[in-house]
Amino acid sequence: MSAISTKMLTTNRARLGVLALTALAAGSALAHPGHPDSVMNASASFGAGFEHPFSGIDHLLAMLAVGLWAAQNKQRALWVLPLAFPLMMVVGALLAVAGLSLPGVETGIAASVAVLGLLIAFAVRLPLWGSTLVVSLFALFHGYAHGTELPHGSMAALYGAGFVLATAILHAAGLIVGVVAGRQMADRVVRIGGVGIAAVGAYLLAA
C-alpha cells in the first residue's frame, strides 16, 4: 500500500471518529435534564402548584384570613403567623408524600375557614403562641391536601414551591388589607369580611 493510500485511510478514520464523537455528544445533549421538554415540565409543575391555592375557595379564604387575623393581632403576629402557616403546610405535604394518614382533612380545611372567619369577626387576640398553634394546626390540613396532589419525581419540589409562593401572596394580600383598614378606622369592614368568611366555612362544613 502506497504512502498516499495509507495517509488517506488514516484521514478517513479520523473523520469517522470525529463524526462518532459528535453523534454521541448530540445524544447526550438530548438526554440532559436541560432539554426543552424538561424545562416545560418544570414550568408546568411550578404553575400547577401556584394555581392550586387559587383554585379552591376554601384554600383561598383560609390563606387570606391568616393575613387578616395577623394584621388584627399586630406586633410579632404580623410576621409570625404568615410564616408559620406555609412552614407547617410543607410539613403537612411531607406527611402526605410519606404516605402517613391524617384523619379529617376536608373537615379540618372547612373548619379553618369557619374558625378563622369568626376570629376575625370578633377581633379575637390570643397570645402569640396560641394564635401560632391555631394557624399551624390548620396549615397541616391544607398542606396535606396539597401533598396528595404533588407530582411524582423531581418536579414535586417545584410544585411545592409554587403553592408556597401563592400562599405567601395570599397572606400578604390579607395583611395589606388588614393593616390599611386598621389605619383608616375601617376595622368594622374587616370584621364584616370575617363574618362572610365564617359563613362560607360553615357552608363547607355542612356540605
MODELLER restraints for C-alpha pairs under 7 A, 6 or more apart:
rsr = mdl.restraints
at = mdl.atoms
rsr.add(forms.Gaussian(group=physical.xy_distance, feature=features.Distance(at['CA:42:A'], at['CA:155:A']), mean=6.05, stdev=0.5))
rsr.add(forms.Gaussian(group=physical.xy_distance, feature=features.Distance(at['CA:42:A'], at['CA:158:A']), mean=6.71, stdev=0.5))
rsr.add(forms.Gaussian(group=physical.xy_distance, feature=features.Distance(at['CA:45:A'], at['CA:155:A']), mean=6.02, stdev=0.5))
rsr.add(forms.Gaussian(group=physical.xy_distance, feature=features.Distance(at['CA:45:A'], at['CA:158:A']), mean=5.94, stdev=0.5))
rsr.add(forms.Gaussian(group=physical.xy_distance, feature=features.Distance(at['CA:45:A'], at['CA:159:A']), mean=4.86, stdev=0.5))
rsr.add(forms.Gaussian(group=physical.xy_distance, feature=features.Distance(at['CA:46:A'], at['CA:158:A']), mean=4.84, stdev=0.5))
rsr.add(forms.Gaussian(group=physical.xy_distance, feature=features.Distance(at['CA:46:A'], at['CA:159:A']), mean=4.51, stdev=0.5))
rsr.add(forms.Gaussian(group=physical.xy_distance, feature=features.Distance(at['CA:46:A'], at['CA:161:A']), mean=6.71, stdev=0.5))
rsr.add(forms.Gaussian(group=physical.xy_distance, feature=features.Distance(at['CA:46:A'], at['CA:162:A']), mean=4.77, stdev=0.5))
rsr.add(forms.Gaussian(group=physical.xy_distance, feature=features.Distance(at['CA:47:A'], at['CA:162:A']), mean=6.33, stdev=0.5))
rsr.add(forms.Gaussian(group=physical.xy_distance, feature=features.Distance(at['CA:48:A'], at['CA:159:A']), mean=6.44, stdev=0.5))
rsr.add(forms.Gaussian(group=physical.xy_distance, feature=features.Distance(at['CA:49:A'], at['CA:159:A']), mean=4.31, stdev=0.5))
rsr.add(forms.Gaussian(group=physical.xy_distance, feature=features.Distance(at['CA:49:A'], at['CA:160:A']), mean=6.01, stdev=0.5))
rsr.add(forms.Gaussian(group=physical.xy_distance, feature=features.Distance(at['CA:49:A'], at['CA:162:A']), mean=4.40, stdev=0.5))
rsr.add(forms.Gaussian(group=physical.xy_distance, feature=features.Distance(at['CA:49:A'], at['CA:163:A']), mean=4.50, stdev=0.5))
rsr.add(forms.Gaussian(group=physical.xy_distance, feature=features.Distance(at['CA:50:A'], at['CA:162:A']), mean=4.02, stdev=0.5))
rsr.add(forms.Gaussian(group=physical.xy_distance, feature=features.Distance(at['CA:50:A'], at['CA:163:A']), mean=4.45, stdev=0.5))
rsr.add(forms.Gaussian(group=physical.xy_distance, feature=features.Distance(at['CA:50:A'], at['CA:165:A']), mean=6.77, stdev=0.5))
rsr.add(forms.Gaussian(group=physical.xy_distance, feature=features.Distance(at['CA:50:A'], at['CA:166:A']), mean=5.29, stdev=0.5))
rsr.add(forms.Gaussian(group=physical.xy_distance, feature=features.Distance(at['CA:52:A'], at['CA:163:A']), mean=6.50, stdev=0.5))
rsr.add(forms.Gaussian(group=physical.xy_distance, feature=features.Distance(at['CA:53:A'], at['CA:59:A']), mean=5.34, stdev=0.5))
rsr.add(forms.Gaussian(group=physical.xy_distance, feature=features.Distance(at['CA:53:A'], at['CA:60:A']), mean=5.64, stdev=0.5))
rsr.add(forms.Gaussian(group=physical.xy_distance, feature=features.Distance(at['CA:53:A'], at['CA:163:A']), mean=6.44, stdev=0.5))
rsr.add(forms.Gaussian(group=physical.xy_distance, feature=features.Distance(at['CA:53:A'], at['CA:166:A']), mean=6.56, stdev=0.5))
rsr.add(forms.Gaussian(group=physical.xy_distance, feature=features.Distance(at['CA:53:A'], at['CA:167:A']), mean=6.76, stdev=0.5))
rsr.add(forms.Gaussian(group=physical.xy_distance, feature=features.Distance(at['CA:54:A'], at['CA:60:A']), mean=5.55, stdev=0.5))
rsr.add(forms.Gaussian(group=physical.xy_distance, feature=features.Distance(at['CA:58:A'], at['CA:109:A']), mean=6.88, stdev=0.5))
rsr.add(forms.Gaussian(group=physical.xy_distance, feature=features.Distance(at['CA:58:A'], at['CA:110:A']), mean=6.52, stdev=0.5))
rsr.add(forms.Gaussian(group=physical.xy_distance, feature=features.Distance(at['CA:58:A'], at['CA:113:A']), mean=6.47, stdev=0.5))
rsr.add(forms.Gaussian(group=physical.xy_distance, feature=features.Distance(at['CA:61:A'], at['CA:113:A']), mean=6.47, stdev=0.5))
rsr.add(forms.Gaussian(group=physical.xy_distance, feature=features.Distance(at['CA:61:A'], at['CA:197:A']), mean=6.68, stdev=0.5))
rsr.add(forms.Gaussian(group=physical.xy_distance, feature=features.Distance(at['CA:62:A'], at['CA:112:A']), mean=6.36, stdev=0.5))
rsr.add(forms.Gaussian(group=physical.xy_distance, feature=features.Distance(at['CA:62:A'], at['CA:113:A']), mean=5.00, stdev=0.5))
rsr.add(forms.Gaussian(group=physical.xy_distance, feature=features.Distance(at['CA:63:A'], at['CA:167:A']), mean=6.34, stdev=0.5))
rsr.add(forms.Gaussian(group=physical.xy_distance, feature=features.Distance(at['CA:63:A'], at['CA:170:A']), mean=5.73, stdev=0.5))
rsr.add(forms.Gaussian(group=physical.xy_distance, feature=features.Distance(at['CA:63:A'], at['CA:171:A']), mean=5.60, stdev=0.5))
rsr.add(forms.Gaussian(group=physical.xy_distance, feature=features.Distance(at['CA:64:A'], at['CA:170:A']), mean=5.26, stdev=0.5))
rsr.add(forms.Gaussian(group=physical.xy_distance, feature=features.Distance(at['CA:64:A'], at['CA:171:A']), mean=5.31, stdev=0.5))
rsr.add(forms.Gaussian(group=physical.xy_distance, feature=features.Distance(at['CA:64:A'], at['CA:173:A']), mean=6.67, stdev=0.5))
rsr.add(forms.Gaussian(group=physical.xy_distance, feature=features.Distance(at['CA:64:A'], at['CA:174:A']), mean=4.65, stdev=0.5))
rsr.add(forms.Gaussian(group=physical.xy_distance, feature=features.Distance(at['CA:65:A'], at['CA:116:A']), mean=6.12, stdev=0.5))
rsr.add(forms.Gaussian(group=physical.xy_distance, feature=features.Distance(at['CA:65:A'], at['CA:117:A']), mean=6.65, stdev=0.5))
rsr.add(forms.Gaussian(group=physical.xy_distance, feature=features.Distance(at['CA:65:A'], at['CA:174:A']), mean=6.38, stdev=0.5))
rsr.add(forms.Gaussian(group=physical.xy_distance, feature=features.Distance(at['CA:66:A'], at['CA:81:A']), mean=6.91, stdev=0.5))
rsr.add(forms.Gaussian(group=physical.xy_distance, feature=features.Distance(at['CA:66:A'], at['CA:82:A']), mean=6.63, stdev=0.5))
rsr.add(forms.Gaussian(group=physical.xy_distance, feature=features.Distance(at['CA:66:A'], at['CA:171:A']), mean=6.21, stdev=0.5))
rsr.add(forms.Gaussian(group=physical.xy_distance, feature=features.Distance(at['CA:67:A'], at['CA:82:A']), mean=6.35, stdev=0.5))
rsr.add(forms.Gaussian(group=physical.xy_distance, feature=features.Distance(at['CA:67:A'], at['CA:171:A']), mean=4.40, stdev=0.5))
rsr.add(forms.Gaussian(group=physical.xy_distance, feature=features.Distance(at['CA:67:A'], at['CA:172:A']), mean=6.21, stdev=0.5))
rsr.add(forms.Gaussian(group=physical.xy_distance, feature=features.Distance(at['CA:67:A'], at['CA:173:A']), mean=6.97, stdev=0.5))
rsr.add(forms.Gaussian(group=physical.xy_distance, feature=features.Distance(at['CA:67:A'], at['CA:174:A']), mean=4.11, stdev=0.5))
rsr.add(forms.Gaussian(group=physical.xy_distance, feature=features.Distance(at['CA:67:A'], at['CA:175:A']), mean=4.32, stdev=0.5))
rsr.add(forms.Gaussian(group=physical.xy_distance, feature=features.Distance(at['CA:68:A'], at['CA:174:A']), mean=4.60, stdev=0.5))
rsr.add(forms.Gaussian(group=physical.xy_distance, feature=features.Distance(at['CA:68:A'], at['CA:175:A']), mean=5.22, stdev=0.5))
rsr.add(forms.Gaussian(group=physical.xy_distance, feature=features.Distance(at['CA:68:A'], at['CA:177:A']), mean=6.96, stdev=0.5))
rsr.add(forms.Gaussian(group=physical.xy_distance, feature=features.Distance(at['CA:68:A'], at['CA:178:A']), mean=4.98, stdev=0.5))
rsr.add(forms.Gaussian(group=physical.xy_distance, feature=features.Distance(at['CA:69:A'], at['CA:120:A']), mean=5.67, stdev=0.5))
rsr.add(forms.Gaussian(group=physical.xy_distance, feature=features.Distance(at['CA:70:A'], at['CA:77:A']), mean=5.27, stdev=0.5))
rsr.add(forms.Gaussian(group=physical.xy_distance, feature=features.Distance(at['CA:70:A'], at['CA:78:A']), mean=4.91, stdev=0.5))
rsr.add(forms.Gaussian(group=physical.xy_distance, feature=features.Distance(at['CA:70:A'], at['CA:81:A']), mean=6.10, stdev=0.5))
rsr.add(forms.Gaussian(group=physical.xy_distance, feature=features.Distance(at['CA:70:A'], at['CA:175:A']), mean=6.75, stdev=0.5))
rsr.add(forms.Gaussian(group=physical.xy_distance, feature=features.Distance(at['CA:71:A'], at['CA:78:A']), mean=5.68, stdev=0.5))
rsr.add(forms.Gaussian(group=physical.xy_distance, feature=features.Distance(at['CA:71:A'], at['CA:175:A']), mean=5.39, stdev=0.5))
rsr.add(forms.Gaussian(group=physical.xy_distance, feature=features.Distance(at['CA:71:A'], at['CA:178:A']), mean=5.12, stdev=0.5))
rsr.add(forms.Gaussian(group=physical.xy_distance, feature=features.Distance(at['CA:71:A'], at['CA:179:A']), mean=5.59, stdev=0.5))
rsr.add(forms.Gaussian(group=physical.xy_distance, feature=features.Distance(at['CA:72:A'], at['CA:123:A']), mean=6.66, stdev=0.5))
rsr.add(forms.Gaussian(group=physical.xy_distance, feature=features.Distance(at['CA:72:A'], at['CA:178:A']), mean=6.70, stdev=0.5))
rsr.add(forms.Gaussian(group=physical.xy_distance, feature=features.Distance(at['CA:73:A'], at['CA:125:A']), mean=5.57, stdev=0.5))
rsr.add(forms.Gaussian(group=physical.xy_distance, feature=features.Distance(at['CA:77:A'], at['CA:128:A']), mean=6.44, stdev=0.5))
rsr.add(forms.Gaussian(group=physical.xy_distance, feature=features.Distance(at['CA:81:A'], at['CA:132:A']), mean=5.83, stdev=0.5))
rsr.add(forms.Gaussian(group=physical.xy_distance, feature=features.Distance(at['CA:81:A'], at['CA:135:A']), mean=6.74, stdev=0.5))
rsr.add(forms.Gaussian(group=physical.xy_distance, feature=features.Distance(at['CA:82:A'], at['CA:171:A']), mean=5.96, stdev=0.5))
rsr.add(forms.Gaussian(group=physical.xy_distance, feature=features.Distance(at['CA:84:A'], at['CA:132:A']), mean=6.73, stdev=0.5))
rsr.add(forms.Gaussian(group=physical.xy_distance, feature=features.Distance(at['CA:84:A'], at['CA:136:A']), mean=6.06, stdev=0.5))
rsr.add(forms.Gaussian(group=physical.xy_distance, feature=features.Distance(at['CA:85:A'], at['CA:135:A']), mean=5.95, stdev=0.5))
rsr.add(forms.Gaussian(group=physical.xy_distance, feature=features.Distance(at['CA:85:A'], at['CA:136:A']), mean=5.50, stdev=0.5))
rsr.add(forms.Gaussian(group=physical.xy_distance, feature=features.Distance(at['CA:85:A'], at['CA:139:A']), mean=5.22, stdev=0.5))
rsr.add(forms.Gaussian(group=physical.xy_distance, feature=features.Distance(at['CA:86:A'], at['CA:139:A']), mean=6.96, stdev=0.5))
rsr.add(forms.Gaussian(group=physical.xy_distance, feature=features.Distance(at['CA:86:A'], at['CA:164:A']), mean=6.07, stdev=0.5))
rsr.add(forms.Gaussian(group=physical.xy_distance, feature=features.Distance(at['CA:86:A'], at['CA:167:A']), mean=6.84, stdev=0.5))
rsr.add(forms.Gaussian(group=physical.xy_distance, feature=features.Distance(at['CA:88:A'], at['CA:136:A']), mean=5.62, stdev=0.5))
rsr.add(forms.Gaussian(group=physical.xy_distance, feature=features.Distance(at['CA:88:A'], at['CA:139:A']), mean=5.54, stdev=0.5))
rsr.add(forms.Gaussian(group=physical.xy_distance, feature=features.Distance(at['CA:88:A'], at['CA:140:A']), mean=5.64, stdev=0.5))
rsr.add(forms.Gaussian(group=physical.xy_distance, feature=features.Distance(at['CA:89:A'], at['CA:139:A']), mean=4.72, stdev=0.5))
rsr.add(forms.Gaussian(group=physical.xy_distance, feature=features.Distance(at['CA:89:A'], at['CA:140:A']), mean=5.08, stdev=0.5))
rsr.add(forms.Gaussian(group=physical.xy_distance, feature=features.Distance(at['CA:89:A'], at['CA:142:A']), mean=6.21, stdev=0.5))
rsr.add(forms.Gaussian(group=physical.xy_distance, feature=features.Distance(at['CA:89:A'], at['CA:143:A']), mean=3.88, stdev=0.5))
rsr.add(forms.Gaussian(group=physical.xy_distance, feature=features.Distance(at['CA:90:A'], at['CA:143:A']), mean=5.79, stdev=0.5))
rsr.add(forms.Gaussian(group=physical.xy_distance, feature=features.Distance(at['CA:91:A'], at['CA:140:A']), mean=6.68, stdev=0.5))
rsr.add(forms.Gaussian(group=physical.xy_distance, feature=features.Distance(at['CA:91:A'], at['CA:143:A']), mean=6.93, stdev=0.5))
rsr.add(forms.Gaussian(group=physical.xy_distance, feature=features.Distance(at['CA:92:A'], at['CA:140:A']), mean=4.41, stdev=0.5))
rsr.add(forms.Gaussian(group=physical.xy_distance, feature=features.Distance(at['CA:92:A'], at['CA:141:A']), mean=6.47, stdev=0.5))
rsr.add(forms.Gaussian(group=physical.xy_distance, feature=features.Distance(at['CA:92:A'], at['CA:143:A']), mean=4.37, stdev=0.5))
rsr.add(forms.Gaussian(group=physical.xy_distance, feature=features.Distance(at['CA:92:A'], at['CA:144:A']), mean=4.32, stdev=0.5))
rsr.add(forms.Gaussian(group=physical.xy_distance, feature=features.Distance(at['CA:93:A'], at['CA:143:A']), mean=4.59, stdev=0.5))
rsr.add(forms.Gaussian(group=physical.xy_distance, feature=features.Distance(at['CA:93:A'], at['CA:144:A']), mean=4.44, stdev=0.5))
rsr.add(forms.Gaussian(group=physical.xy_distance, feature=features.Distance(at['CA:93:A'], at['CA:146:A']), mean=6.07, stdev=0.5))
rsr.add(forms.Gaussian(group=physical.xy_distance, feature=features.Distance(at['CA:93:A'], at['CA:147:A']), mean=3.88, stdev=0.5))
rsr.add(forms.Gaussian(group=physical.xy_distance, feature=features.Distance(at['CA:94:A'], at['CA:147:A']), mean=6.61, stdev=0.5))
rsr.add(forms.Gaussian(group=physical.xy_distance, feature=features.Distance(at['CA:95:A'], at['CA:144:A']), mean=6.62, stdev=0.5))
rsr.add(forms.Gaussian(group=physical.xy_distance, feature=features.Distance(at['CA:96:A'], at['CA:144:A']), mean=5.35, stdev=0.5))
rsr.add(forms.Gaussian(group=physical.xy_distance, feature=features.Distance(at['CA:96:A'], at['CA:147:A']), mean=5.18, stdev=0.5))
rsr.add(forms.Gaussian(group=physical.xy_distance, feature=features.Distance(at['CA:96:A'], at['CA:148:A']), mean=5.65, stdev=0.5))
rsr.add(forms.Gaussian(group=physical.xy_distance, feature=features.Distance(at['CA:97:A'], at['CA:147:A']), mean=5.99, stdev=0.5))
rsr.add(forms.Gaussian(group=physical.xy_distance, feature=features.Distance(at['CA:97:A'], at['CA:148:A']), mean=6.78, stdev=0.5))
rsr.add(forms.Gaussian(group=physical.xy_distance, feature=features.Distance(at['CA:105:A'], at['CA:141:A']), mean=5.27, stdev=0.5))
rsr.add(forms.Gaussian(group=physical.xy_distance, feature=features.Distance(at['CA:107:A'], at['CA:205:A']), mean=6.40, stdev=0.5))
rsr.add(forms.Gaussian(group=physical.xy_distance, feature=features.Distance(at['CA:108:A'], at['CA:138:A']), mean=6.62, stdev=0.5))
rsr.add(forms.Gaussian(group=physical.xy_distance, feature=features.Distance(at['CA:108:A'], at['CA:141:A']), mean=5.98, stdev=0.5))
rsr.add(forms.Gaussian(group=physical.xy_distance, feature=features.Distance(at['CA:109:A'], at['CA:138:A']), mean=6.69, stdev=0.5))
rsr.add(forms.Gaussian(group=physical.xy_distance, feature=features.Distance(at['CA:109:A'], at['CA:141:A']), mean=5.93, stdev=0.5))
rsr.add(forms.Gaussian(group=physical.xy_distance, feature=features.Distance(at['CA:109:A'], at['CA:142:A']), mean=6.13, stdev=0.5))
rsr.add(forms.Gaussian(group=physical.xy_distance, feature=features.Distance(at['CA:110:A'], at['CA:201:A']), mean=5.25, stdev=0.5))
rsr.add(forms.Gaussian(group=physical.xy_distance, feature=features.Distance(at['CA:110:A'], at['CA:204:A']), mean=5.46, stdev=0.5))
rsr.add(forms.Gaussian(group=physical.xy_distance, feature=features.Distance(at['CA:110:A'], at['CA:205:A']), mean=5.48, stdev=0.5))
rsr.add(forms.Gaussian(group=physical.xy_distance, feature=features.Distance(at['CA:111:A'], at['CA:201:A']), mean=6.21, stdev=0.5))
rsr.add(forms.Gaussian(group=physical.xy_distance, feature=features.Distance(at['CA:111:A'], at['CA:205:A']), mean=6.66, stdev=0.5))
rsr.add(forms.Gaussian(group=physical.xy_distance, feature=features.Distance(at['CA:112:A'], at['CA:138:A']), mean=5.65, stdev=0.5))
rsr.add(forms.Gaussian(group=physical.xy_distance, feature=features.Distance(at['CA:113:A'], at['CA:197:A']), mean=6.34, stdev=0.5))
rsr.add(forms.Gaussian(group=physical.xy_distance, feature=features.Distance(at['CA:113:A'], at['CA:198:A']), mean=6.07, stdev=0.5))
rsr.add(forms.Gaussian(group=physical.xy_distance, feature=features.Distance(at['CA:113:A'], at['CA:201:A']), mean=4.64, stdev=0.5))
rsr.add(forms.Gaussian(group=physical.xy_distance, feature=features.Distance(at['CA:114:A'], at['CA:197:A']), mean=6.50, stdev=0.5))
rsr.add(forms.Gaussian(group=physical.xy_distance, feature=features.Distance(at['CA:114:A'], at['CA:198:A']), mean=3.95, stdev=0.5))
rsr.add(forms.Gaussian(group=physical.xy_distance, feature=features.Distance(at['CA:114:A'], at['CA:199:A']), mean=6.66, stdev=0.5))
rsr.add(forms.Gaussian(group=physical.xy_distance, feature=features.Distance(at['CA:114:A'], at['CA:200:A']), mean=6.90, stdev=0.5))
rsr.add(forms.Gaussian(group=physical.xy_distance, feature=features.Distance(at['CA:114:A'], at['CA:201:A']), mean=3.93, stdev=0.5))
rsr.add(forms.Gaussian(group=physical.xy_distance, feature=features.Distance(at['CA:114:A'], at['CA:202:A']), mean=5.60, stdev=0.5))
rsr.add(forms.Gaussian(group=physical.xy_distance, feature=features.Distance(at['CA:115:A'], at['CA:198:A']), mean=6.52, stdev=0.5))
rsr.add(forms.Gaussian(group=physical.xy_distance, feature=features.Distance(at['CA:117:A'], at['CA:194:A']), mean=4.24, stdev=0.5))
rsr.add(forms.Gaussian(group=physical.xy_distance, feature=features.Distance(at['CA:117:A'], at['CA:195:A']), mean=5.89, stdev=0.5))
rsr.add(forms.Gaussian(group=physical.xy_distance, feature=features.Distance(at['CA:117:A'], at['CA:197:A']), mean=4.80, stdev=0.5))
rsr.add(forms.Gaussian(group=physical.xy_distance, feature=features.Distance(at['CA:117:A'], at['CA:198:A']), mean=4.15, stdev=0.5))
rsr.add(forms.Gaussian(group=physical.xy_distance, feature=features.Distance(at['CA:118:A'], at['CA:194:A']), mean=6.04, stdev=0.5))
rsr.add(forms.Gaussian(group=physical.xy_distance, feature=features.Distance(at['CA:118:A'], at['CA:195:A']), mean=6.29, stdev=0.5))
rsr.add(forms.Gaussian(group=physical.xy_distance, feature=features.Distance(at['CA:118:A'], at['CA:198:A']), mean=5.55, stdev=0.5))
rsr.add(forms.Gaussian(group=physical.xy_distance, feature=features.Distance(at['CA:120:A'], at['CA:191:A']), mean=5.59, stdev=0.5))
rsr.add(forms.Gaussian(group=physical.xy_distance, feature=features.Distance(at['CA:120:A'], at['CA:194:A']), mean=4.92, stdev=0.5))
rsr.add(forms.Gaussian(group=physical.xy_distance, feature=features.Distance(at['CA:121:A'], at['CA:191:A']), mean=4.04, stdev=0.5))
rsr.add(forms.Gaussian(group=physical.xy_distance, feature=features.Distance(at['CA:121:A'], at['CA:192:A']), mean=6.13, stdev=0.5))
rsr.add(forms.Gaussian(group=physical.xy_distance, feature=features.Distance(at['CA:121:A'], at['CA:194:A']), mean=4.42, stdev=0.5))
rsr.add(forms.Gaussian(group=physical.xy_distance, feature=features.Distance(at['CA:121:A'], at['CA:195:A']), mean=5.30, stdev=0.5))
rsr.add(forms.Gaussian(group=physical.xy_distance, feature=features.Distance(at['CA:122:A'], at['CA:191:A']), mean=6.75, stdev=0.5))
rsr.add(forms.Gaussian(group=physical.xy_distance, feature=features.Distance(at['CA:123:A'], at['CA:191:A']), mean=6.94, stdev=0.5))
rsr.add(forms.Gaussian(group=physical.xy_distance, feature=features.Distance(at['CA:150:A'], at['CA:156:A']), mean=5.55, stdev=0.5))
rsr.add(forms.Gaussian(group=physical.xy_distance, feature=features.Distance(at['CA:150:A'], at['CA:159:A']), mean=6.57, stdev=0.5))
rsr.add(forms.Gaussian(group=physical.xy_distance, feature=features.Distance(at['CA:178:A'], at['CA:190:A']), mean=6.76, stdev=0.5))
rsr.add(forms.Gaussian(group=physical.xy_distance, feature=features.Distance(at['CA:181:A'], at['CA:187:A']), mean=5.54, stdev=0.5))
